[in-house]
Amino acid sequence: MTKFKYILIFCVVVFASACSTTKYLPAGQKLYDGGEVKIADKDSISKNDAKALTTDLEGLLRPKPNTKILGMRYKLWVYYKTLTNKQRGIKQWLNKKFGEPPVLVSAVDLPKNSSILKNRLQNKGFFNAQVSGDTVSKKGSRVAKAVYTAQAGPAYHYNKVGFPTDFNDLDTAVAGTGKESLLKVGDRFDLDVIKAERVRIDAKLKEKGFFYFSPDYLIMRYDSTIANHKVDMFVTVKPTTPDQARWIYSIRNIYVYPRYNLRDTSVKLDSAERYRWYNVIDPRKTVRPFTFKNAVLLRPGEVYNRTEHTKSLNRFIELGPFRYVKNRFEDVTPDSPLLDVYYYLTQYKRKSLQAEILGRQSSANFNGTQFNLTFRNKNTFKGGELFQLQFFVSSDIQFGARNGGYNVYQFGVKPSLSWPRFISPWEFKTDGAYIPRTILNTGYTLINRTSLYNLNSFNASFGYQWKPNLHKQHELNLMEFTYVNAASVSKKYLDSIRDTKNPALKHVIDNQLTFGPSYSYTYTNTTEEYRTNTFFYNGKINLSANVLGIITGADTLAGKVRTILGTPFNQYVKLDNDLRFYHRLGPAGSKIAARLLVGAGIPYGNSTVMPYSQQFFIGGANSLRGFSARSLGPGAFNPAPAQTSGTQYLADQSGDIRIEANLEYRPKLFSIVEGAVFADAGNIWLMRGNPLQPGSAFGKDFIKQMAADVGVGLRFNLTVLVLRTDLAFPVIKPSLPAGQRIVINQIDFRSAEWRGRNLIFNLAIGYPF
């Protein structure tokens, strides 16, 4: 307790010292504490508009005051404490890197800021706006702020919006965009929206062949003399718009150069090889012409379309072998507007070998290291195919575990082949900017759990992956195959199974044979960081041996166990759902993140329980962080002393059903450091009960069997990776008897015994979700 007292005293002293930075100011100077905008005539403006205007206007004020956290100008404090005349050294580095010189009131230009605010209000439709500014300071204070008073006046709204009425091609096309106009009758005049309208019209015209058109050729005229603060807006084309910008261009010829470099100066049209609607110029035959049929979306004779052109550029990169894509249009107008299109592609080195060492988290939520050695051939059969052969070794240790778990070591090889097209008897056409792919994955992994067992794991899959757009992705595997068998099992492990009769220990080393299709759908808009709310969803369905089980009449419960080469195959349907929601709290970068996981595996026919590799696990660094990895569940099951006394370790707990929810507040603290306050809840269950695991079956009381924890953490965003630390403890333990599961009243941070039994520390790479 004494140690905590001294830490508290130290923090108070540092905080007080950092708050007293004004004592270093030059005589007669005051520290600038920021600006504030007050709208004097709020009665004539709606509450929401006034709030939005105030936020917008305050963002324009300059200079910005010294950075503060909890009222403490910590960067200014660092600046003064490390001030030095030396050009080198730690103090000079801290002063330049982390310090921030004082922002004084004398640096504030009130008239200039007032003029900027007035101009902004006028651009927002408040044509009669007036703004004045002054500095305000409490008596005796050495800190002052700037207060700007804005008389916005009445806002002007659109009375009507007019488009061109002439019948030439350009005016007709501009008028045709009017139905989707951003300028709506009744809306407030807004210069930003007007600028966006010009860009929108230009984008629409580029879809209709107006290759040389530009937003600068549009004039947005308005008449503000209308009564009742109304504005008539007219969208017109400049009379001086050149003829080229008025013409509708079509495509004549398309040329692709698959092996271009800056030294190439000749066009080599005499060596062009025609393939369907485009020409390939590749004298060295490095890429087969058919490779580009999914990338060249423009067609001869068709009107130029910028969207299709942009998609083509993206698809050339998506093919894989090409590092850069350069494009050129050549105006070849003899009697009618025509364009020749040239695509210049610069290739990667075809073969590469890469070695990497990385921090990793396995599916068991262990933390460890992995070494990968990867060979790649980016154009294996001269059709853009990617062949990849990866060798890896890894070791995994669970930080914060208290059960003496044995380390896991893995060695494996993963050959894979990806085609930048669908390999199918039927030809599928996709319209997005992304190349569809056919993917063949194979792999072998040797899993060694020290002193316990070795498992051989073989897997293979063949299927398709495609993205209709930036937000959606589909993955259909026509076949997924997994075979796991125990290469060796130690006497210690077998004795534990015999002595404890714990079914979880036995299930880990059971042979597994699964095969069948799977489908996965993903939607996400989390890359759009300007959004206040973003979502991620992934849903997946796996099937195994469903048809074969029906044909062979497999029924384990009736004693009809069917095998392939002596191994019973697993029969099941598995559904998995992962939904995430992110809410951004202001421009600082703080967020609220939430996740809901719901999954169920339904074994039937030849299986009474899901294979171990397909079961669900809970607890650990990416799950319920107040519980050790795979230590929770299933249900309210609590291993009896007889099931644990015969072993030095606890079995990994697994289930056929999972429900999990996580909520996390992620405040942006300073520099690269982010905080976290979180709560997790959930559990796993078996679809069918097991007499040796009482309370493990899913039933009507599943809500009462939910576990929960709370905790705090830090994230260090190093750009290339995020290093995460979490400290959590349970508040609900479903393994305890009913009525004793809520353990909040037992929390005692001063007790070393309580901390040792309950606090779980997790060190991980990346965000938990």
Secondary structure, 3 states (H helix, E strand, C coil): CHHHHHHHHHHHHHHHHHHCHHHHCCCCCCEEEEEEEEECCHHHCCHHHHHHHHHHHHCCCCCCCCCCECCECHHHHHHHHCCCCCCCCHHHHHHHHCCCCCCEHHHCCHHHHHHHHHHHHHHCCCCCCEEEEEEECCCCCCEEEEEEEEECCCCCEEEEEECCCCCCHHHHHHHHCHHHCCCCCCCECCHHHHHHHHHHHHHHHHCCCCCCCCHHHEEEEEEEEECCCEEEEEEEECCCCCHHHHCCCEEEEEEEECCCCCCCCCCCHHHCEEECCEEECCCCCCCCHHHHCCCCCCCCCCECCHHHHHHHHHHHHHCCCEEEEEEEEEECCCCCCEEEEEEEEEECCCEEEEEEEEEEECCCCCEEEEEEEEEEECCCCCCCCEEEEEEEEEEEECCCCCCCCCCEEEEEEEEEEEECCCCCCCCCCCCCCCCCEEEEEEEEEEEEECCCEEEEEEEEEEEEEECCCCCEEEEEEEEEEEEEEEEEECHHHHHHHHHHCCHHHHHHCCCEEEEEEEEEEEEECCCCCCCCEEEEEEEEEEEECHHHHHHHCCEHHHCECCEECCEECCCEEEEEEEEEEEEEECCCCEEEEEEEEEEEEEECCCCCCCCHHHCECCCCCCCCCCCCCCCCCCCCCCCCHHHHCCCCCCCCCCECEEEEEEEEEECEEECCEEEEEEEEEEEEEECCCECCECCCECCCCHHHHCEEEEEEEEEEECCCCEEEEEEEEEEECCCCCCCCCECHHHCCCCCHHHHHHHCEEEEEECCCC
